[in-house]
């Protein structure tokens, strides 16, 4: 089956199989955001903005999940701070991730 290379799948406003293909990506995004919010709620780090992106899950997350998010959030934050210092704030940092993060406001 040939794919039409001239018309991107997102060009159509009608519901297509691409919508269902995106459900996995959207689900992963929502799960990651909920995990971050849970980690913030138990004091792993401070993020006053995450509440606007994710609902708080009543389900406890495994400690390994919380530690993993903590390590990633801290690591990315340190890299961004170092980059901003090195460029003396004359920079732009695009967010290429799929998560609904709040790093833009920090």
TACORVEN-V351210 format. One record per backbone hydrogen bond with DSSP energy under -1.0 kcal/mol. NH is the residue of the N-H (numbers start at 1). CO is the residue of the C=O. Records with the same first field share a line. If there is no record, write none. Layout:
# TACORVEN-V351210
NH: CO / CO
This chain:
# TACORVEN-V351210
11: 8
21: 17
22: 18
26: 22
27: 23
28: 24
29: 25
30: 26
31: 27
32: 28
33: 29
34: 30
35: 31
36: 32
37: 33
38: 34
39: 35
40: 36
41: 37
42: 38
43: 40
44: 39
52: 49
53: 50
54: 50
66: 62
67: 63
68: 64
69: 65
70: 66
71: 67
72: 68
73: 69
74: 70
75: 71
76: 72
77: 73
78: 74
79: 75
80: 76
81: 77
82: 78
83: 79
84: 80
85: 81
86: 82
87: 83
88: 85
89: 84
90: 87
91: 89
101: 99
105: 102
106: 103
